[in-house]
Amino acid sequence: MKAIVLRAPGGPENFMIEELETPIPKQHEILVRVKAVSVNPVDAKTRAGKALYNSLKEDAPVILGWDIAGEVMAVGDEVPNFEVGDEVFGMVNFPGHGKAYAEYVVAPAAHLAHKPMEISLQEAAAASLAALTAWQVLVHQAQILPDQRVLIHAAAGGVGHFAVQIAKAFGCYVIGTASGNNYAFLRELGADEVIDYKNEQVEEVVRNVDVVLDSLGEENCLKSLKTLKPGGRLISIVGGAKEAVEAQAKERKITTLNYLVHSSGKDLEQLTDLLRDGRLKVHISHTFAFDEMPEAHRQIETHKTRGKIVVNVE
Ligand SMILES: NC(=O)c1ccc[n+]([C@@H]2O[C@H](COP(=O)([O-])OP(=O)(O)OC[C@H]3O[C@@H](n4cnc5c(N)ncnc54)[C@H](OP(=O)(O)O)[C@@H]3O)[C@@H](O)[C@H]2O)c1
């Protein structure tokens, strides 16, 4: 099979398409013929030698990527719920070695879900890591409730655009931050208010928030504390809840947490319900061919991507 291998950390030019043995699924695993993968910021950080690179490098060859959608080609003896020919999607082995940039991927059955008929394979691949992150943060960690006020930072990005829609599906009042270019996009997604971070200071104009989803870092967390009500929760997905943030949060009776997404077929099944009835829409702004993976990485590294990036594998 063809796979995109990273022989050394560095720029996108370090990717090489190589011919490797097709993997064989173990008892609890599924062999998927991959049709589409989605690219996330963690892919680029890991490629550059940061994020998860150190934990992957001992398991050469390093094959990046975690988000896949495709067709089941073989199932292990102890996989009851999938059959050859099923279309599936999911985030494989995160934060381990996902090996998604390949024609075939072996995945634990517990990391996958059936693709809903209503969406394409490209949309399904895109609705994996970023959608799971938004779901796990808002539903499991923040336990959002109807009428709560939820502030989503970088609301036009991969995680953010899913988070806005999930919070709306739960009946929350949603405030998103983005540049003015994304105002109309966020309103279409359902955001009740959009803060143009280039022209407004969120900490000056937003108050009485129950939940903040931070994807920008410590400085943004410090500002966001001012928007939260006592008893509110700040969850950072970029490790922004550092000591200074925690100290101020304690004074204001705010709970803080740094969160890392994990693979979960069960969570994907719940997202599937929203994807099926259109409450969760996947916005794909860029699609690339398999041999254009370096361009896909350059795009995600702009930090300006609206929605998601997809790479077709065939
Ligand atoms: N811990 C975890 O489990 C986890 C999971 C997923 C992602 N992450 C991390 O979370 C971050 C976001 O991920 P992502 O996939 O959403 O990234 P992304 O898709 O690349 O986000 C791009 C978006 O960020 C917006 N943006 C950039 N600077 C901004 C600012 N100062 N204020 C508001 N919006 C801004 C841009 O909107 P404009 O063009 O309008 O500026 C753009 O739409 C990344 O660092 C990623 O590694 C962590």
The ligand as a Gaussian input file, in Angstrom:
#p B3LYP/6-31G(d) Opt

LIG

0 1
 N       -6.322000      19.267000      23.307000
 C       -6.973000      18.708000      22.296000
 O       -7.512000      17.614000      22.426000
 C       -7.067000      19.433000      20.974000
 C       -7.909000      18.937000      19.990000
 C       -8.050000      19.652000      18.797000
 C       -7.319000      20.819000      18.593000
 N       -6.477000      21.246000      19.566000
 C       -5.699000      22.486000      19.354000
 O       -6.633000      23.563000      19.335000
 C       -6.201000      24.565000      18.427000
 C       -7.323000      24.856000      17.430000
 O       -7.544000      23.697000      16.643000
 P       -8.426000      23.811000      15.313000
 O       -8.416000      22.500000      14.645000
 O       -9.715000      24.448000      15.610000
 O       -7.505000      24.856000      14.490000
 P       -7.764000      25.596000      13.108000
 O       -8.876000      24.939000      12.381000
 O       -6.468000      25.757000      12.429000
 O       -8.270000      27.061000      13.588000
 C       -8.262000      28.072000      12.631000
 C       -9.176000      29.173000      13.076000
 O       -8.606000      29.895000      14.154000
 C       -9.128000      31.217000      14.096000
 N       -8.247000      32.133000      14.828000
 C       -6.916000      32.325000      14.651000
 N       -6.474000      33.225000      15.552000
 C       -7.559000      33.603000      16.301000
 C       -7.750000      34.506000      17.396000
 N       -6.734000      35.215000      17.912000
 N       -8.997000      34.633000      17.933000
 C      -10.048000      33.935000      17.421000
 N       -9.921000      33.077000      16.374000
 C       -8.691000      32.916000      15.831000
 C       -9.189000      31.524000      12.614000
 O      -10.269000      32.410000      12.404000
 P       -9.972000      33.852000      11.736000
 O       -9.435000      33.527000      10.363000
 O      -11.309000      34.506000      11.743000
 O       -8.924000      34.510000      12.595000
 C       -9.434000      30.163000      11.958000
 O      -10.755000      29.988000      11.500000
 C       -4.912000      24.049000      17.792000
 O       -3.804000      24.576000      18.479000
 C       -4.995000      22.546000      18.019000
 O       -3.749000      21.896000      18.043000
 C       -6.326000      20.588000      20.742000

